[in-house]
């Protein structure tokens, strides 16, 4: 007896599938696709939020003028050490991509992506206004630089810390299960609670860090109001907050590694740190790549930590891109310019999403 389905049965199955998908597709299109293209359309207009609210015809089409106004200026030049910190991070990314590819810690595609990102960071960070020039928007690129610096400090901090904690807790005991829960608890807190906790921690009068500093004979630091330490304070709070998910992903990856590999390594005296370096890390390449890319996408959208802990200060040292977009749109009512910056942010996150997709496909192949 044949089990082949008739064309009518196949058609009914296809129609049923589309019918089941329709609610999701409608919701996705209404709340994600339409707002995105609406935002791109707004970015092409001189769109004052208050004026257009009372008079829909008050907007004016200006094409790419908002993008030029945000991202360019007069007498723009390039030099190799215009922003040393960011450019050194870019060069380190290039060097790391070559080193990790040669030692086969990363796949070729991932190494190329890391190298290109480092090279792009080095080149873009070198663009600056010349002696007689100025940026049209003097705050945009410093804000982008702050955001990149935040991501450049936070992502390695979260990745390395979560990996080491996961490796230490990768044992099937009650104590380890309890510790995993404790380390994950910070993940379920809201940004408001997290920032409140760390504002108290960083307080120069009653904070735990200040008390420890005084016991050691030092002077308390005004973490949140000192230009040298404000960004570090936000990074530390964010690393503490973000450890949970990364740790769980690493634990899943560690538990997927066959114990036979470690037993075989032990026969060759490959234990402890050597086993971690030669067995654990090579088998965690995919997980490490996933964690890094997800963390990059997540932390480029940082807002609450900067807004609640330092209000973007002192002197814009912790001003980040999403907060600047928020201020431009809802404080200054310049929705067109804010939308142009939002599209810029979308392109950055979209690029990393594409890299994640390509890396995942290469790993599966």
C-alpha positions in Angstrom: 0.0 0.0 0.0 1.5 3.4 -1.1 2.1 6.0 1.6 2.6 8.8 -1.0 0.5 11.9 -0.4 -1.7 13.3 -3.1 -1.2 16.9 -4.4 -4.4 17.9 -2.5 -3.0 16.6 0.8 0.3 18.4 0.3 -1.6 21.6 -0.6 -3.7 21.3 2.6 -0.6 20.8 4.7 1.1 23.9 3.1 -2.0 26.0 3.7 -2.2 24.8 7.3 1.4 25.7 7.8 0.9 29.2 6.5 -2.3 29.6 8.6 -0.4 28.7 11.7 2.4 31.1 10.8 0.1 33.9 10.0 -0.4 35.3 13.5 3.4 35.4 14.1 4.1 37.0 10.7 1.5 39.6 11.3 2.8 40.4 14.8 6.4 40.4 13.6 5.6 42.7 10.6 3.5 45.1 12.7 5.8 45.5 15.6 9.3 45.0 14.1 9.4 45.2 10.3 7.1 48.3 9.9 8.7 50.3 12.7 12.1 49.6 11.2 11.2 51.0 7.8 9.3 53.8 9.4 12.4 54.7 11.3 14.5 54.7 8.1 11.8 56.9 6.4 11.9 59.4 9.4 15.7 59.5 9.2 15.3 61.0 5.7 13.3 64.0 7.0 13.7 67.1 9.1 11.3 65.8 11.7 10.6 67.8 14.8 8.7 65.6 17.2 6.6 68.3 18.8 5.8 70.1 15.5 4.8 67.0 13.6 2.6 65.9 16.6 0.5 69.0 16.1 0.9 69.3 12.4 1.7 66.2 10.3 2.8 68.3 7.4 5.5 70.1 9.4 8.1 67.4 8.4 10.4 68.1 5.4 12.2 65.6 3.2 16.0 66.2 3.4 17.4 62.9 2.0 20.7 62.0 3.5 21.3 65.3 5.2 20.7 63.9 8.7 23.4 61.2 8.1 25.9 63.9 6.8 25.1 66.2 9.8 25.6 63.4 12.3 28.6 61.6 10.8 30.6 64.2 8.9 32.1 67.7 9.3 34.5 70.2 7.7 38.2 69.5 6.9 38.1 65.9 8.1 41.5 64.1 8.3 42.9 60.8 9.3 46.0 60.1 11.4 47.3 56.8 12.9 47.0 57.8 16.6 44.1 60.1 16.8 42.4 58.0 19.5 45.1 55.7 20.8 43.0 53.5 23.1 40.5 52.6 20.5 43.1 52.2 17.8 45.3 49.9 20.0 42.1 47.8 20.6 41.7 47.6 16.9 45.3 46.5 16.3 45.0 43.9 19.2 41.9 42.5 17.4 44.0 42.1 14.2 46.9 40.5 16.0 44.5 38.2 18.0 42.8 37.1 14.8 46.1 36.0 13.3 47.3 34.3 16.4 44.1 32.5 17.1 43.8 31.3 13.5 47.4 29.9 13.5 46.8 28.0 16.7 43.4 26.9 15.4 41.5 28.4 18.3 39.1 30.1 15.9 37.8 29.1 12.5 39.0 30.9 9.4 35.8 32.8 9.0 35.7 33.9 12.6 39.4 35.0 12.4 38.7 37.0 9.3 35.7 38.6 10.9 37.7 39.5 14.0 40.6 40.9 11.9 38.3 43.0 9.8 36.5 44.4 12.8 39.9 45.3 14.4 41.1 46.9 11.2 37.8 48.8 10.8 38.1 50.1 14.4 41.7 51.2 13.8 40.8 53.0 10.6 37.6 54.6 11.7 39.0 55.8 15.0 41.8 57.6 13.1 39.3 59.9 11.4 39.1 63.3 13.0 38.6 67.0 12.4 41.7 68.9 11.2 43.1 72.0 12.7 40.7 74.2 10.9 37.8 71.8 10.8 35.0 70.6 13.1 32.4 67.9 13.2 28.9 69.0 12.5 27.8 67.0 15.5 30.6 67.2 18.0 29.2 64.7 20.4 28.3 61.8 18.0 31.7 60.2 17.4 32.9 60.7 21.0 29.7 58.9 22.0 30.3 56.1 19.5 33.9 55.9 20.9 32.6 55.6 24.4 30.2 52.9 23.3 32.9 50.9 21.5 35.2 51.3 24.5 32.5 50.1 26.8 31.9 47.0 24.6 35.6 46.5 24.2 36.1 46.3 28.0 32.8 44.5 28.9 32.7 41.7 26.4 36.2 40.3 27.2 35.5 40.8 30.9 32.2 38.9 30.7 33.6 36.1 28.4 36.7 35.4 30.4 35.0 35.6 33.9 32.1 33.5 32.8 34.4 30.9 31.2 36.6 30.6 34.3 33.6 30.4 36.7 31.9 27.8 34.5 35.1 25.7 34.4 35.4 25.9 38.2 31.7 25.0 38.7 31.6 22.1 36.2 31.1 19.4 38.8 28.0 17.5 39.7 27.8 18.2 43.5 25.2 20.1 45.6 27.6 22.8 46.5 28.4 23.4 42.8 24.7 23.5 42.0 24.1 26.1 44.7 27.0 28.2 43.5 25.7 28.1 40.0 22.4 29.5 41.2 24.1 32.2 43.2 26.2 33.3 40.2 23.1 33.3 38.0 20.9 35.3 40.4 22.3 38.7 39.2 21.0 38.0 35.7 17.3 38.1 36.9 17.7 41.6 38.5 16.4 44.7 36.6 18.8 47.3 35.5 17.4 49.7 38.2 18.2 47.3 41.0 21.7 46.5 39.6 22.6 50.2 39.3 21.3 50.9 42.8 23.4 48.1 44.2 26.5 49.4 42.5 25.9 53.0 43.3 26.0 52.0 47.0 29.1 49.9 46.4 30.9 52.7 44.7 29.8 55.4 47.2 32.9 57.2 48.6 31.3 57.5 52.0 29.4 54.3 52.8 30.4 51.9 50.0 32.1 48.6 50.5 34.9 49.5 48.1 35.6 52.7 50.0 35.7 50.9 53.3 38.1 48.3 52.0 40.3 51.1 50.5 40.4 52.9 53.8 41.3 49.7 55.7 44.2 49.3 53.3 45.3 52.9 54.1 44.2 54.5 50.8 41.8 57.4 50.1 38.2 56.6 48.7 37.7 57.2 45.0 34.7 59.1 43.7 34.0 56.4 41.1 30.9 57.8 39.5 32.1 61.5 39.3 35.7 61.0 38.4 36.4 61.0 34.7 39.2 58.4 35.1 37.0 55.8 36.8 33.3 56.5 35.7 33.5 54.2 32.7 35.3 51.5 34.7 32.5 51.6 37.3 29.8 51.0 34.6 31.9 48.2 33.1 32.3 46.5 36.5 28.6 46.7 37.2 27.7 45.4 33.8 30.1 42.4 34.0 28.6 41.4 37.4 25.1 41.7 35.9 25.8 39.8 32.6 27.7 36.8 33.9 24.7 34.5 34.3 23.7 33.7 30.7 27.3 33.5 29.5 28.1 31.1 32.4 25.2 28.9 31.5 26.2 28.7 27.9 29.8 27.8 28.8 28.5 25.1 31.3 26.4 23.6 28.5 29.5 23.6 26.2 31.7 22.1 28.9 29.3 19.3 29.6 29.1 18.5 25.9 32.9 17.7 25.8 33.5 14.0 26.0 35.2 12.8 29.3 37.2 10.4 27.2 39.3 13.3 25.8 40.4 14.2 29.3 41.1 10.6 30.2 43.2 10.2 27.1 45.0 13.5 27.9 45.7 12.4 31.5 47.6 9.4 30.0 50.0 12.0 28.4 50.2 14.1 31.6 47.9 16.7 30.1 45.9 17.7 33.2 44.9 21.0 35.0 45.8 24.1 33.1 47.3 22.1 30.2 44.1 20.2 29.7 42.1 23.4 29.9 44.3 25.0 27.2 44.7 22.0 24.8 41.4 20.2 25.3 38.7 22.5 26.8 39.3 25.7 24.8 39.5 24.0 21.3 36.3 22.2 22.0 34.6 25.4 23.2 35.4 27.4 20.0 31.8 27.5 18.9 30.4 28.5 22.3 33.1 31.2 22.8 32.2 32.7 19.4 28.5 32.6 20.2 29.0 34.2 23.6 31.2 37.0 22.2 28.9 37.9 19.4 25.8 37.8 21.6 27.5 40.0 24.2 28.6 42.5 21.5 25.1 42.8 20.1 23.7 43.2 23.7 26.2 45.7 25.0 26.1 48.0 22.0 22.5 48.7 23.2 23.7 49.8 26.7 21.5 52.5 28.2 20.3 52.0 31.7 23.7 51.8 33.4 24.9 55.0 31.9 21.6 56.8 32.4 21.0 55.8 36.0 24.6 55.6 37.4 26.3 58.6 35.9 23.7 60.4 33.7 26.3 60.2 30.9 28.8 62.2 32.8 31.2 63.4 34.0 31.7 65.6 30.9 30.1 63.0 28.6 32.8 60.4 29.5 30.1 57.7 29.9 27.6 59.0 27.3 26.6 56.1 25.1 24.9 55.9 21.8 21.4 54.7 22.8 21.3 57.4 25.5 22.3 60.0 23.0 19.6 58.8 20.6 17.1 59.0 23.4 18.1 62.6 24.3 18.1 63.7 20.7 14.7 62.3 20.0 12.8 63.1 23.2 14.7 66.0 24.8 15.7 67.9 21.7 12.7 66.7 19.6 15.0 66.0 16.6 13.5 62.7 15.6 15.0 62.7 12.1 18.6 63.0 13.4 17.9 60.5 16.2 16.6 58.0 13.6 19.7 58.4 11.5 21.8 57.5 14.6 19.5 54.5 15.3 20.0 53.2 11.7 23.7 53.5 12.2 23.5 51.4 15.4 21.3 48.9 13.5 24.0 48.5 10.8 26.6 47.7 13.5 24.5 45.1 15.2 23.3 43.7 11.9 26.9 43.2 10.8 27.6 41.1 14.0 24.4 39.2 13.5 25.5 38.3 9.9 28.9 37.2 11.3 27.1 35.0 13.9 25.0 33.4 11.1 28.0 32.7 8.9 30.1 31.3 11.8 27.2 29.0 12.8 26.8 27.8 9.2 30.5 27.2 8.8 30.6 25.2 12.1 27.6 23.1 11.0 29.2 22.3 7.7 
